[in-house]
Amino acid sequence: MTGPRYRNNVFQHVLHSGPARGGYTTVEDLLAFDVALRSGKLVSKAMLEKMWREYPEKSSPTYGYGFGIFETPVGRAAGHSGAFAGISADFRMYLDAGYTIAVLSNYGGGAQPVSQKIQKLVGRKG
């Protein structure tokens, strides 16, 4: 067989108590999360700074509390990505520039190329 091979992954997904916790979201939910987080509605501004800083003393030079930390052409960014059989996601908040990237895909690894293209476009704006 040539070309892509598709298969149903419904029985592969972890619904509860697995490493990925089986969460479901939309890009609109991720944007609302970003807005609530940055506004201080979910945690204090002081806690945000702890979440969005690196911890090299704990062998975590590019990871804060639940977020990867990135230096970009337009300043700091924080986010998280993930993938599983048949799904992928990338979420990135540009803390200094105010941009947000939220990409969800129904293909394993499908979100990353789209997010990388958007990241390049955002970097050109700075």
C-alpha positions in Angstrom: 0.0 0.0 0.0 1.3 3.4 -0.9 0.3 6.8 0.6 -1.0 7.5 4.0 -2.6 4.7 6.1 -5.5 5.8 8.2 -6.8 3.9 11.2 -9.3 4.6 14.0 -7.5 5.6 17.2 -10.6 5.8 19.5 -9.4 2.8 21.6 -5.9 4.2 22.0 -6.9 7.4 23.7 -6.5 7.7 27.5 -9.7 8.8 28.9 -8.7 9.3 32.5 -5.7 8.7 34.8 -3.2 8.3 32.0 -0.1 10.4 31.3 -1.9 12.7 28.9 -5.1 12.7 31.1 -7.3 12.6 28.0 -8.1 16.3 27.9 -10.3 17.9 25.3 -10.2 21.5 24.2 -10.8 24.0 21.4 -8.6 26.8 20.1 -11.2 29.2 21.5 -10.8 27.6 25.0 -7.0 27.9 24.8 -7.3 31.6 23.9 -9.7 32.1 26.8 -7.2 30.3 29.1 -4.5 32.6 27.8 -6.5 35.8 28.4 -7.6 34.7 31.9 -4.0 33.6 32.8 -2.4 36.8 31.6 -5.1 39.0 33.3 -4.4 37.5 36.7 -7.8 35.9 37.0 -6.4 32.4 37.5 -3.2 33.0 39.5 -1.5 36.1 40.8 1.0 38.1 38.7 3.7 37.0 41.1 2.9 33.3 40.5 2.8 33.9 36.7 6.4 35.1 36.8 7.3 31.9 38.7 5.5 29.8 36.1 7.1 31.6 33.2 10.8 31.5 34.3 13.4 28.9 33.8 14.8 26.9 36.6 18.4 25.9 35.6 19.2 25.2 39.3 16.7 22.4 39.0 18.1 21.1 35.7 15.2 22.8 33.9 16.9 25.6 31.8 14.0 25.8 29.3 11.0 24.8 31.4 9.0 26.7 34.1 6.0 25.4 36.0 4.1 23.5 33.3 5.3 25.7 30.4 8.2 25.6 28.1 10.1 28.9 28.0 11.3 30.3 24.7 13.3 33.3 23.6 12.0 34.6 20.3 12.7 37.5 18.0 9.8 39.3 19.6 10.6 38.5 23.2 9.7 35.8 25.7 7.2 33.1 25.0 5.7 30.3 27.1 3.8 27.3 26.0 3.3 23.6 25.7 2.8 21.1 22.9 1.9 17.5 22.7 0.8 14.6 20.5 -0.7 11.2 20.6 -1.8 8.8 17.9 -4.1 10.8 15.6 -3.9 14.1 17.5 -1.4 16.9 18.2 -1.4 20.4 19.7 0.9 23.4 20.1 0.1 26.4 22.4 2.4 29.3 22.7 1.9 32.7 24.4 4.2 35.5 23.3 4.5 37.2 26.7 6.2 40.4 25.6 4.5 40.8 22.2 1.0 39.8 23.1 0.5 37.2 20.4 -1.0 33.7 21.0 -0.6 30.6 18.9 -3.1 27.8 19.4 -3.0 24.9 16.9 -4.9 21.7 17.2 -4.8 18.8 14.7 -6.6 15.5 14.2 -3.3 14.2 12.8 -0.4 13.0 15.0 2.3 15.6 14.4 0.0 17.8 12.3 0.0 20.8 14.6 3.8 21.4 14.7 4.4 22.4 11.1 1.5 24.8 11.1 2.7 26.3 14.4 6.3 26.6 13.1 5.1 28.5 10.1 3.1 30.9 12.3 6.1 31.4 14.6 8.2 32.4 11.6 5.5 35.0 10.6 5.3 36.3 14.2 9.1 36.6 14.3 9.0 38.8 11.2 6.6 41.2 12.8 9.2 42.1 15.5 
